[in-house]
Amino acid sequence: MTVTLEMLGWNEALAAAFRALEHPEWYPARIIRETKINFTVIAKGKGDHDVVLSGKLWHDAATDADLPTVGDWVAVDPGKGDDLPVIRALLPRRNRFSRKVPGRSCAEQVIGANVDVVIVVTDPGSDYNLRRIERYLTLIRKCGARPLVLINKADTADPELLERCCREVAELGTEVYPVVALYRKGYPKLLRRVPKGTTITVVGSSGVGKSTLVNSLLGGEWLETGEVNEVTGKGRHTTVARELVVLPGGGVLIDNPGMREIRMWTDAETLRAEFADMSELASHCRFADCSHRKDAGCAIRAALESGLISPERYEHFLNLDAEIAELEKRAEKRRMTLERVTRREKRDILRNKHDRDEHRSNQNPHRQRY
């Protein structure tokens, strides 16, 4: 199959941004893989090949999230001789699907760039967790992609349990499909043939059928598949690195390692949009800074006690709110620290300049000083 730029998602907006660089010797490419050392890109007429990142791009990036990643479009300098081609510019991203990195850091981890559809894969068994699915949906909607939830292994699930899982997910306002990835059963039209130029990414825990789904989309055994450990209830990580692949129909897929933890990377505004019903209730609380736990006159707790909202949704809203508040607090602390460092560096630069001027003036007493 001959890969074209249009199959990879190239459009006029990207073409205009590339032309504006005014380097006709460079060529556009899309990143399909990244390692600690270099990147692999795919480009028209060149196939996939390794490239390196320019020092300027690396130094100009304020955070790791600003560095090129899988799914990004870049401008590549072919270089000379045996030198590897060099990424000279990152073309504008349409979006980026991110989570907070695991652990105590407040840093952002980009899961995929320029994504059209994010597919969340789960099963109706031990992996099913409505609150985790809700977290995924919050992050997907934050980046502007279309969410799609697949409940795999529908053929072996208890029918009543499967129906309940589908109903609960649908109540979150998203498309949900019970599927059997092993036999390509139940797939929506989008997945039966992903349209040319459309980028999808697949996320979910290990062992629930992600690799089976990817293999079915690619039409072959591209990835090893693994089952959930019967003792721990956790799956083996059958995908070990993030990678972009071109599908037979011309669409593009970004496969991700299984994620057992999905931490929030969003803000209070997005949370309010995702929990519009809770936000509406909060507007009727007696106090503007109500914590929604023990404060008198709390409309959300009143709705909980009257059965208008479930205890699970109530607790999930408070947990997410607290998680985002902590993330924003750490981010603000980091920003202030960086500002202090910047101010200190500026003082050092001015002080060094003053010392140099003093030195030059002492060497040349006739030099006028201002």
Disulfide bonds with the S-S distance in Angstrom:
none
